[in-house]
């Protein structure tokens, strides 16, 4: 009975390690996605856009940038 409990504990620890490793990889992947998005955002600013869907996303980001700038100005006052 004790041996079964030890085996189960080791199994759970192994599962927890795998889940943590998976979460870390997902987080790293999301960082790369974010970098890719920043790169294309800068390309849009420099070269313009052909795709209307991308332009909508760009406009949305600009709205956030404007709101952030307004809040920063309020903090500086």
C-alpha positions, 0 to 999 in steps of 0.5 A: 500500500505504501509503495502504491502511494509512493508510485502515485506521488511520483506520477503526479510529480512527473505530470506536474513537471510536464505541465510546467514545462508545457506552460513555459514553452507556451509562454516563450511561444507567446513572446515570439508571437508578440515580437512578430506582431511588433515587427509587422506593426513597425512595417505597417508604420513604415511601408503602409498596408495592403490588407484591410483586416490588418489595417483594422488591427493597426487602427485598434492599436493606435486607439490604445496608444492614444488612450495610453498617451492620454493617461500618461498625460494625466499622470504628468499633471 
